[in-house]
Amino acid sequence: MSMFCYQCQETSKGTGCTLRGVCGKTENVANLQDLLIFVLKGISIYAVQARELGIIRQDIDKFIMEGLFATITNANFDKDRFVEMVREGLKLREELKQEIVKAGGVIPAQLHDSATWTADSVEVFEQKAAQVGVLATENEDIRSLRELLTYGLKGMAAYAEHAFTLGYNDPSIFGFIVKGLAAVTNDNLSVDELVGLVLEAGKYGVDVMALLDKANTSTYGSPEVTKVNIGVRHNPGILVSGHDLKDLEEILIQTEGTGIDIYTHGEMLPAHYYPAFKKYAHFAGNYGNAWWKQDKEFDSFNGPILLTTNCLVPPKDSYKDRLFTTSVVGYEGVKHISAREEGQAKDFSAIIELAKKCPAPTEIETGEIVGGFAHDQIFAVADKIVDAVKSGAIKHFFVMAGCDGRMKSREYYADFAQAIPQDTVILTAGCAKYKYNKLNLGDIGGIPRVIDAGQCNDSYSLAVTALKLKEIFGLDDVNELPISYNIAWYEQKAVIVLLALLYLGVKNIHLGPTLPGFLSANVANVLVKNFGIAGITNVEDDLKIFLGE
C-alpha cells in the first residue's frame, strides 16, 4: 500500500486509508507526516535525557508541539512544509544531542533509529517515510496503544499551542509529551505499561485543557451567555475559521474603521461568548455550520477566509484564491500568513485589501443561536439547575460534546437530540453541536435544553460542571449523577478529551458514530471492561440504555 492512516473517524472502511486520505491528503503528504512524527520521536528521546540534566529548550518544545499539531487531521496538506519541518527537526535534534554531551551526559550506544537517522534529500525522505509509518509496529495491540497515545499527544499539543500563543506554558505538559513520544519507540514496554501511559496522558489532558481555559479567560474574560446572529450584514466581510482566538483578536483590531465585517465559522463560533470581543461593532456574527460544509459556505461567503487551525477541507477552485492559511495550517497553492514576529501582531493586510474588493456575503440563514455556558456561567445558575433536578423538572443530562463530520450516520445525533424526553438537557462543546444547536428544543424553566460550553477544548467546562454537581449533591462518584455521555468524535483532539474524561473517572461513555479504527480488539476490550466504553446503535435502543428502561 502507498500509505496507511487510520487516525480519524472517517478513515476508509473504518480500517485505514491506503491510497489517499478520505480527508484529502495525498500519499506523499501522509508519508511525510509519518516521517515528521518519526523525527519528533527522535528529538524526544534526547529531550527526556536533556530534562534529566536540567536542559529545557523552549524552541524545541515549541517545534515538537507545532509538529504534532500540523499532523492532526485536516490541518496541513502542503508537502513542502513537511519537508521543511523534517529538515528543521533533524537540525534541532543534533543541537540537543550536542548540548547533552557538553553538559556531561552520555549518549547510549544503542538508540532507536529515529534518534540517529539523517538525510538531506527529498528522495531519501520519501524512501524513509515509507518505512516508519504506523504499520512499522507489527504487534497489533502494541501498535494500537502506541497510536492511541500518539493521537492523544497530538490533541494535547493542539491545546498547548493555543495556550502558548497567549503566553501560557506548563513545562510539565511538554515533559510528558516528550516522555510519551520517546516511550512509543521502546520495544521493551509491555501492554500494561503502555496502558498506564495512555491513562497518564488523560491526566495531562485535564491539565492542558485547564491551562487553555485559564489562558482564554485571563486574556478575554469568562464566557457569557450570548445570542449570536447567524444572518449577514451588507458590508464586505472576512470569515475566520479554526480555533485561534489570538488571530481573531488581531484581525478585529486591524479591520476597525475599514468598513469590513468579521464573521466566525465552525469552531470559532464561541469567540462571540468572550467579553473582550463584544466591543467590536464590526464583529458581525457566525456564518455557516461545522467544518465539513465549508466547500459550499466558503463559496457563498464571497469574501476572503482565514483558516487559523485545523478543520481545512481541500478547497474548490471557486474560492481557493480567497483562502488564506496561518500557523500550522497549509495547502499547496494557498496564500499563507507568516508567524508573528516577537512582540508584534501578524500582518493581515493582504486579507483586508482583498476583502475591500469583494461583495458582501450571501445570506444562507437568519436568526440567532445561544451559547456561552462555560463553567462560571453554569455555576452562576447552579442553584436553579439543582432546584430543577430536585423538583423533577430536569430528570437527566446528556453530554453530547465532540465533533461533527460528513458521514450520513451522524444524523443519528440530530435525531437523538429531538428524541430525548422534554425533561432532559443537552450539555455540549465542540462542533458536534451543529447537529442540534439550531433546532427549536426550547427550555426548562428558563434553562435552555442545549447548553453550549464552547469549543472542543471547553469539554473541560463540562467535566468541571459534572464534578461541581457531584459536590453539590453530596455524591461519592461522578457516575452517580443523572448524566449520560453520548459523544461524537472525529479527530485527535477528541482523543485527548476522551482520555481526560477517563482520568476523571467518567465511565460508560458511548462513542460514535463508530469506534476508532486504531483500537485493536484487545485494546477495545480493555476500555470496555475497565471503563464501560461502548458504541452507538440506534436512537430508540440507545435511549432505553441511557434512561435505564
C-alpha positions as CSV (number, residue, x, y, z in Angstrom):
1,M,0.0,0.0,0.0
2,S,1.2,3.5,-0.8
3,M,0.2,5.0,2.6
4,F,-1.6,4.0,5.8
5,C,-3.5,6.2,8.1
6,Y,-6.4,5.5,10.5
7,Q,-6.2,8.4,12.9
8,C,-9.7,9.9,12.2
9,Q,-13.2,8.5,12.5
10,E,-13.9,8.7,8.7
11,T,-10.9,6.5,7.8
12,S,-11.7,4.3,4.8
13,K,-13.9,1.3,5.7
14,G,-13.2,2.0,9.3
15,T,-9.8,0.3,9.0
16,G,-7.4,2.7,7.3
17,C,-6.8,4.9,4.2
18,T,-4.2,3.2,1.9
19,L,-4.2,5.1,-1.3
20,R,-5.4,8.6,-0.4
21,G,-6.8,10.0,2.8
22,V,-10.6,10.5,3.0
23,C,-9.6,13.9,4.4
24,G,-7.9,14.7,1.0
25,K,-4.2,14.3,1.9
26,T,-2.1,12.6,-0.7
27,E,0.1,9.6,-0.1
28,N,3.2,11.8,-0.2
29,V,1.8,14.1,2.5
30,A,0.6,11.2,4.6
31,N,4.0,9.6,4.5
32,L,5.9,12.8,5.2
33,Q,3.6,13.4,8.2
34,D,4.7,9.9,9.4
35,L,8.3,10.9,8.8
36,L,7.9,14.1,10.8
37,I,6.4,12.1,13.7
38,F,9.4,9.7,13.4
39,V,11.8,12.7,13.7
40,L,9.8,14.1,16.7
41,K,10.3,10.8,18.4
42,G,14.0,11.0,17.9
43,I,14.1,14.5,19.3
44,S,12.1,13.4,22.3
45,I,14.5,10.6,23.1
46,Y,17.2,13.2,23.6
47,A,14.8,15.7,25.2
48,V,13.9,13.2,28.0
49,Q,17.7,12.8,28.8
50,A,18.2,16.6,28.5
51,R,15.5,17.3,31.0
52,E,17.2,15.0,33.5
53,L,20.3,17.2,33.1
54,G,18.2,20.4,33.6
55,I,18.3,21.3,29.9
56,I,15.0,22.6,28.6
57,R,14.9,24.2,25.1
58,Q,11.7,26.1,24.7
59,D,12.3,26.4,21.0
60,I,12.4,22.6,20.8
61,D,9.3,22.2,22.9
62,K,7.6,24.6,20.6
63,F,8.8,22.8,17.5
64,I,7.5,19.4,18.8
65,M,4.2,21.0,19.7
66,E,3.7,22.6,16.3
67,G,4.9,19.4,14.5
68,L,2.4,17.3,16.3
69,F,-0.4,19.8,15.6
70,A,0.5,20.0,11.9
71,T,-0.2,16.3,11.5
72,I,-3.7,16.5,13.0
73,T,-6.4,15.6,10.5
74,N,-7.4,18.4,8.2
75,A,-4.6,20.8,9.3
76,N,-1.8,20.8,6.7
77,F,-1.8,19.3,3.2
78,D,1.4,21.1,2.0
79,K,4.2,18.6,1.1
80,D,6.9,21.3,1.0
81,R,6.0,22.5,4.5
82,F,6.6,19.0,5.9
83,V,9.9,18.7,4.1
84,E,11.0,21.9,5.8
85,M,9.8,20.7,9.2
86,V,11.7,17.4,8.9
87,R,14.9,19.3,8.0
88,E,14.4,21.7,10.9
89,G,13.7,18.8,13.2
90,L,16.9,16.9,12.3
91,K,18.8,20.1,12.9
92,L,17.3,20.7,16.3
93,R,17.8,17.1,17.3
94,E,21.6,17.3,16.6
95,E,21.8,20.6,18.5
96,L,20.2,19.0,21.5
97,K,22.4,15.9,21.3
98,Q,25.5,18.2,21.4
99,E,24.1,20.1,24.4
100,I,23.7,16.8,26.3
101,V,27.3,15.8,25.5
102,K,28.5,19.3,26.5
103,A,26.7,19.0,29.9
104,G,28.4,15.7,30.6
105,G,25.6,13.4,29.5
106,V,26.4,10.1,27.9
107,I,24.7,9.2,24.6
108,P,23.7,5.5,24.8
109,A,25.4,3.3,22.2
110,Q,22.1,1.7,21.2
111,L,19.4,4.2,20.3
112,H,16.1,3.9,18.3
113,D,16.6,4.7,14.6
114,S,14.6,7.9,15.0
115,A,17.4,9.3,17.2
116,T,20.2,8.6,14.7
117,W,18.8,8.7,11.1
118,T,19.9,11.6,9.0
119,A,19.3,12.7,5.4
120,D,19.2,15.8,3.3
121,S,17.4,15.0,0.1
122,V,13.7,14.8,-0.5
123,E,14.1,11.5,-2.3
124,V,15.7,9.9,0.8
125,F,13.0,11.5,2.9
126,E,10.3,9.8,0.8
127,Q,12.1,6.4,0.9
128,K,12.4,6.6,4.7
129,A,8.8,7.8,5.1
130,A,7.5,4.6,3.6
131,Q,9.3,2.6,6.3
132,V,8.4,4.4,9.5
133,G,4.6,4.7,9.5
134,V,2.0,3.2,11.7
135,L,2.5,-0.4,10.4
136,A,6.2,-0.4,11.3
137,T,4.9,-1.8,14.6
138,E,3.9,-5.4,13.9
139,N,2.1,-6.4,17.1
140,E,-1.4,-5.2,16.7
141,D,-2.1,-4.5,20.4
142,I,1.2,-2.7,20.9
143,R,0.6,-0.7,17.7
144,S,-2.9,0.2,18.9
145,L,-1.7,1.5,22.2
146,R,1.2,3.4,20.6
147,E,-1.1,5.1,18.2
148,L,-3.7,5.8,20.9
149,L,-1.0,7.5,23.0
150,T,0.4,9.4,19.9
151,Y,-3.0,10.7,18.9
152,G,-3.7,11.8,22.5
153,L,-0.4,13.7,22.4
154,K,-1.4,15.3,19.1
155,G,-4.6,16.6,20.7
156,M,-2.6,17.7,23.8
157,A,-0.2,19.6,21.6
158,A,-3.0,21.4,19.8
159,Y,-4.4,22.7,23.1
160,A,-0.9,23.5,24.4
161,E,-0.3,25.6,21.2
162,H,-3.4,27.7,21.8
163,A,-2.3,28.4,25.4
164,F,1.3,29.0,24.3
165,T,0.1,31.6,21.8
166,L,-1.5,33.5,24.6
167,G,1.6,33.4,26.8
168,Y,0.7,30.4,29.0
169,N,3.0,27.5,29.3
170,D,3.3,24.5,31.6
171,P,6.7,22.7,31.3
172,S,5.3,19.5,32.8
173,I,2.9,19.1,29.9
174,F,5.8,19.3,27.4
175,G,7.7,17.0,29.7
176,F,5.0,14.4,29.3
177,I,4.8,14.9,25.5
178,V,8.4,14.1,25.0
179,K,8.2,11.2,27.5
180,G,5.2,9.8,25.6
181,L,6.9,10.2,22.2
182,A,10.1,8.5,23.4
183,A,8.1,5.7,25.0
184,V,6.4,4.6,21.8
185,T,9.9,3.8,20.4
186,N,10.7,1.5,23.3
187,D,10.2,-2.2,22.3
188,N,10.7,-3.3,26.0
189,L,7.5,-1.7,27.2
190,S,4.6,-4.2,27.9
191,V,1.0,-3.7,27.1
192,D,0.3,-2.9,30.7
193,E,3.0,-0.2,30.8
194,L,1.6,1.3,27.6
195,V,-1.9,1.3,29.1
196,G,-0.5,3.1,32.1
197,L,1.0,5.8,29.8
198,V,-2.3,6.2,27.9
199,L,-4.1,6.8,31.2
200,E,-1.4,9.2,32.3
201,A,-2.0,11.1,29.1
202,G,-5.5,11.7,30.4
203,K,-4.1,13.4,33.5
204,Y,-2.1,15.8,31.3
205,G,-5.2,16.2,29.0
206,V,-7.0,17.6,32.0
207,D,-4.0,19.8,32.8
208,V,-3.7,21.2,29.3
209,M,-7.4,22.0,29.0
210,A,-7.3,23.7,32.4
211,L,-4.3,25.7,31.2
212,L,-6.0,26.8,28.0
213,D,-9.2,27.7,29.9
214,K,-7.0,29.9,32.1
215,A,-5.3,31.4,29.1
216,N,-8.5,32.2,27.3
217,T,-10.4,33.6,30.3
218,S,-7.5,35.6,31.7
219,T,-7.0,37.2,28.3
220,Y,-10.5,37.6,27.0
221,G,-12.7,37.3,30.2
222,S,-15.0,34.4,31.2
223,P,-17.6,33.5,28.5
224,E,-21.0,35.0,29.0
225,V,-24.4,33.7,27.8
226,T,-24.7,35.3,24.4
227,K,-27.1,35.5,21.4
228,V,-25.1,35.2,18.2
229,N,-26.5,36.5,14.9
230,I,-26.4,33.9,12.1
231,G,-27.6,36.3,9.3
232,V,-25.4,38.7,7.4
233,R,-24.9,42.5,7.0
234,H,-24.4,44.4,3.8
235,N,-20.6,45.2,4.2
236,P,-17.8,43.2,2.7
237,G,-16.7,40.5,5.2
238,I,-13.8,38.3,6.3
239,L,-14.6,34.8,7.6
240,V,-12.4,33.4,10.3
241,S,-12.4,29.6,10.9
242,G,-10.5,27.3,13.1
243,H,-9.9,27.8,16.8
244,D,-7.3,30.5,17.4
245,L,-8.6,33.5,19.4
246,K,-5.4,35.5,19.1
247,D,-5.6,35.5,15.3
248,L,-9.2,36.7,15.6
249,E,-8.3,39.4,18.0
250,E,-5.6,40.8,15.8
251,I,-7.7,40.7,12.6
252,L,-10.5,42.5,14.5
253,I,-8.1,45.3,15.6
254,Q,-6.7,45.6,12.1
255,T,-10.1,45.9,10.4
256,E,-11.6,48.6,12.8
257,G,-12.9,51.5,10.8
258,T,-12.3,49.8,7.4
259,G,-16.0,49.1,6.6
260,I,-15.2,45.3,6.7
261,D,-17.3,43.0,9.0
262,I,-15.7,39.9,10.6
263,Y,-17.6,36.6,10.9
264,T,-16.8,33.4,12.6
265,H,-17.2,29.9,11.1
266,G,-17.2,26.4,12.7
267,E,-15.3,26.2,16.0
268,M,-14.7,29.9,16.1
269,L,-18.4,30.5,17.0
270,P,-17.6,30.5,20.8
271,A,-15.4,33.6,20.3
272,H,-18.7,35.6,20.5
273,Y,-19.1,34.5,24.1
274,Y,-16.0,36.2,25.4
275,P,-16.5,39.8,26.8
276,A,-13.3,41.2,25.1
277,F,-14.7,40.6,21.6
278,K,-18.0,42.3,22.3
279,K,-16.6,45.8,22.0
280,Y,-16.0,45.4,18.2
281,A,-19.0,46.8,16.4
282,H,-17.9,45.1,13.2
283,F,-17.9,41.6,14.8
284,A,-21.0,40.7,12.8
285,G,-21.9,37.1,13.8
286,N,-21.4,33.5,12.8
287,Y,-21.7,32.3,9.2
288,G,-22.5,28.7,8.4
289,N,-22.0,25.5,10.2
290,A,-19.4,22.8,11.0
291,W,-16.1,22.4,9.2
292,W,-17.3,19.8,6.6
293,K,-19.8,22.2,5.0
294,Q,-17.1,24.8,4.1
295,D,-16.9,23.8,0.5
296,K,-20.4,25.3,0.0
297,E,-20.3,28.0,2.7
298,F,-16.9,29.4,1.7
299,D,-18.2,29.7,-1.8
300,S,-21.3,31.7,-0.8
301,F,-19.4,33.9,1.7
302,N,-17.9,35.8,-1.3
303,G,-15.1,37.4,0.8
304,P,-11.7,36.1,2.0
305,I,-11.5,33.3,4.5
306,L,-8.7,32.7,7.1
307,L,-8.0,29.2,8.4
308,T,-6.3,29.6,11.8
309,T,-6.0,25.9,12.8
310,N,-7.1,22.5,11.6
311,C,-10.5,21.8,10.0
312,L,-9.5,22.7,6.5
313,V,-11.1,20.8,3.6
314,P,-9.2,20.8,0.3
315,P,-10.5,24.0,-1.3
316,K,-12.5,24.3,-4.5
317,D,-11.1,26.5,-7.3
318,S,-14.1,28.8,-6.9
319,Y,-12.8,30.2,-3.7
320,K,-9.2,29.0,-3.4
321,D,-7.8,32.4,-4.4
322,R,-9.8,33.9,-1.4
323,L,-8.5,31.4,1.1
324,F,-5.6,32.1,3.5
325,T,-3.9,29.9,6.0
326,T,-1.7,30.6,9.0
327,S,0.0,28.9,11.9
328,V,0.3,25.1,11.4
329,V,-2.3,25.1,8.6
330,G,-1.2,24.8,4.9
331,Y,-2.3,23.8,1.5
332,E,-0.3,23.9,-1.7
333,G,-1.1,27.0,-3.8
334,V,-3.0,28.8,-0.9
335,K,-1.6,32.0,0.4
336,H,0.0,31.7,3.9
337,I,0.2,34.4,6.6
338,S,3.6,34.2,8.3
339,A,4.0,33.7,12.1
340,R,4.0,36.9,14.2
341,E,7.4,38.4,15.0
342,E,8.3,38.7,18.7
343,G,6.1,41.4,20.3
344,Q,4.2,42.1,17.0
345,A,0.9,41.1,15.5
346,K,0.5,39.1,12.4
347,D,0.2,41.1,9.2
348,F,-3.3,40.6,7.8
349,S,-3.1,43.4,5.3
350,A,-3.4,41.1,2.3
351,I,-6.7,39.7,3.5
352,I,-8.0,43.1,4.4
353,E,-7.2,44.6,1.0
354,L,-8.8,41.6,-0.8
355,A,-11.9,42.0,1.4
356,K,-12.4,45.6,0.3
357,K,-12.8,44.4,-3.3
358,C,-15.3,41.6,-2.6
359,P,-19.1,41.7,-2.4
360,A,-20.9,41.2,0.9
361,P,-21.7,37.6,2.0
362,T,-24.7,35.8,0.5
363,E,-27.2,35.2,3.3
364,I,-27.8,31.4,3.9
365,E,-29.9,31.6,7.1
366,T,-31.2,34.1,9.6
367,G,-31.8,34.2,13.3
368,E,-29.8,33.7,16.5
369,I,-28.2,30.9,18.4
370,V,-27.4,31.0,22.1
371,G,-24.2,29.8,23.8
372,G,-21.6,30.7,26.4
373,F,-22.4,28.3,29.2
374,A,-18.8,27.7,30.4
375,H,-18.3,26.6,33.9
376,D,-18.5,30.1,35.5
377,Q,-21.9,30.7,33.9
378,I,-23.2,27.3,34.9
379,F,-22.0,27.8,38.5
380,A,-23.9,31.1,38.5
381,V,-27.1,29.3,37.9
382,A,-26.2,26.2,39.7
383,D,-28.9,26.7,42.3
384,K,-31.5,27.0,39.6
385,I,-30.3,23.8,38.0
386,V,-30.2,21.9,41.3
387,D,-33.7,23.1,42.1
388,A,-34.9,21.9,38.7
389,V,-33.3,18.5,39.3
390,K,-34.8,18.2,42.8
391,S,-38.2,19.2,41.6
392,G,-38.1,16.7,38.8
393,A,-38.3,19.4,36.1
394,I,-34.9,18.1,34.9
395,K,-34.6,14.4,35.1
396,H,-31.5,13.8,33.0
397,F,-28.5,15.4,31.3
398,F,-26.8,14.2,28.1
399,V,-23.3,15.2,27.4
400,M,-23.2,15.4,23.5
401,A,-19.8,17.0,23.0
402,G,-17.3,16.3,20.3
403,C,-17.0,16.6,16.6
404,D,-19.3,16.8,13.6
405,G,-18.4,15.1,10.3
406,R,-19.6,14.2,6.8
407,M,-20.9,10.7,7.3
408,K,-24.7,10.4,6.9
409,S,-24.6,8.2,10.1
410,R,-24.0,11.4,12.1
411,E,-27.6,12.3,11.5
412,Y,-28.1,10.0,14.5
413,Y,-27.1,12.9,16.8
414,A,-29.7,15.2,15.4
415,D,-32.3,12.5,15.7
416,F,-31.2,11.7,19.2
417,A,-31.4,15.3,20.3
418,Q,-35.0,15.5,19.0
419,A,-36.0,12.2,20.6
420,I,-34.8,12.7,24.1
421,P,-37.6,13.5,26.6
422,Q,-38.6,17.1,27.3
423,D,-37.3,16.9,30.9
424,T,-33.7,16.4,29.7
425,V,-30.9,18.8,28.9
426,I,-28.0,18.5,26.4
427,L,-24.6,19.7,27.5
428,T,-22.3,20.3,24.5
429,A,-19.0,21.6,23.3
430,G,-17.2,21.3,20.0
431,C,-18.6,21.3,16.5
432,A,-20.9,18.4,17.3
433,K,-23.4,21.0,18.4
434,Y,-24.1,22.0,14.8
435,K,-26.3,18.9,14.6
436,Y,-28.8,20.3,17.0
437,N,-28.0,23.9,18.1
438,K,-30.3,25.4,15.6
439,L,-33.3,23.1,16.4
440,N,-36.1,24.6,18.5
441,L,-35.7,22.4,21.6
442,G,-37.0,25.0,24.0
443,D,-36.0,25.4,27.7
444,I,-36.9,24.1,31.1
445,G,-37.9,27.0,33.4
446,G,-35.6,29.3,31.6
447,I,-32.7,26.8,31.4
448,P,-32.0,26.1,27.7
449,R,-32.2,22.5,26.7
450,V,-29.0,22.9,24.7
451,I,-26.3,24.3,26.9
452,D,-23.2,25.1,24.8
453,A,-19.9,25.5,26.7
454,G,-17.9,26.4,23.6
455,Q,-15.1,24.9,21.6
456,C,-13.9,21.2,21.8
457,N,-11.3,22.2,24.4
458,D,-14.2,23.6,26.5
459,S,-15.3,20.0,27.2
460,Y,-13.2,20.8,30.3
461,S,-16.0,23.1,31.4
462,L,-18.5,20.2,31.1
463,A,-16.2,18.0,33.2
464,V,-15.8,20.7,35.8
465,T,-19.6,21.2,35.8
466,A,-20.1,17.5,36.4
467,L,-17.7,17.5,39.3
468,K,-19.3,20.5,40.8
469,L,-22.8,18.9,40.6
470,K,-21.3,15.8,42.3
471,E,-20.1,18.0,45.1
472,I,-23.5,19.9,45.4
473,F,-25.5,16.7,45.6
474,G,-23.1,15.2,48.1
475,L,-22.3,12.1,45.9
476,D,-19.2,10.0,46.2
477,D,-18.9,9.2,42.5
478,V,-19.4,11.4,39.4
479,N,-21.1,8.4,37.7
480,E,-24.0,8.6,40.2
481,L,-25.2,11.8,38.6
482,P,-28.1,11.7,36.2
483,I,-25.7,12.3,33.3
484,S,-25.1,10.1,30.3
485,Y,-22.3,10.6,27.8
486,N,-23.1,10.2,24.1
487,I,-20.1,11.7,22.4
488,A,-19.3,12.1,18.7
489,W,-15.6,12.0,17.7
490,Y,-13.7,12.8,14.5
491,E,-10.0,13.6,15.1
492,Q,-7.2,13.6,17.6
493,K,-8.3,16.4,19.9
494,A,-11.4,14.3,20.7
495,V,-9.0,11.5,21.7
496,I,-7.3,13.6,24.4
497,V,-10.7,14.8,25.6
498,L,-11.8,11.1,25.9
499,L,-8.6,10.2,27.8
500,A,-9.2,13.2,30.1
501,L,-12.7,12.1,30.9
502,L,-11.4,8.6,31.7
503,Y,-8.8,10.1,34.0
504,L,-11.5,12.0,35.8
505,G,-13.3,8.7,36.5
506,V,-16.2,9.1,34.0
507,K,-17.5,5.7,32.9
508,N,-20.0,4.3,30.4
509,I,-19.2,6.8,27.6
510,H,-20.8,5.9,24.3
511,L,-18.6,6.9,21.4
512,G,-19.7,7.2,17.8
513,P,-20.7,7.1,15.1
514,T,-18.1,4.3,15.0
515,L,-15.4,3.2,17.4
516,P,-11.8,4.2,16.5
517,G,-10.2,2.0,13.8
518,F,-6.9,2.3,15.7
519,L,-8.3,0.3,18.6
520,S,-7.4,-3.4,18.3
521,A,-9.9,-5.9,19.6
522,N,-7.9,-6.5,22.7
523,V,-7.4,-2.8,23.5
524,A,-11.1,-2.1,22.9
525,N,-11.9,-4.9,25.3
526,V,-9.7,-3.3,28.0
527,L,-11.6,0.0,27.6
528,V,-15.0,-1.8,27.7
529,K,-14.1,-3.8,30.7
530,N,-12.4,-1.1,32.8
531,F,-14.4,2.0,31.7
532,G,-17.6,0.8,30.1
533,I,-16.8,2.3,26.7
534,A,-19.4,1.5,24.1
535,G,-20.5,2.4,20.6
536,I,-23.9,3.5,19.4
537,T,-26.7,1.5,17.7
538,N,-29.9,3.4,17.0
539,V,-31.7,6.2,18.8
540,E,-34.6,4.2,20.2
541,D,-32.4,1.4,21.7
542,D,-29.7,3.7,22.9
543,L,-32.2,5.9,24.8
544,K,-33.5,2.8,26.6
545,I,-30.0,2.1,27.7
546,F,-29.2,5.6,28.8
547,L,-32.5,6.1,30.7
548,G,-32.4,2.6,32.2
549,E,-35.6,1.5,30.6
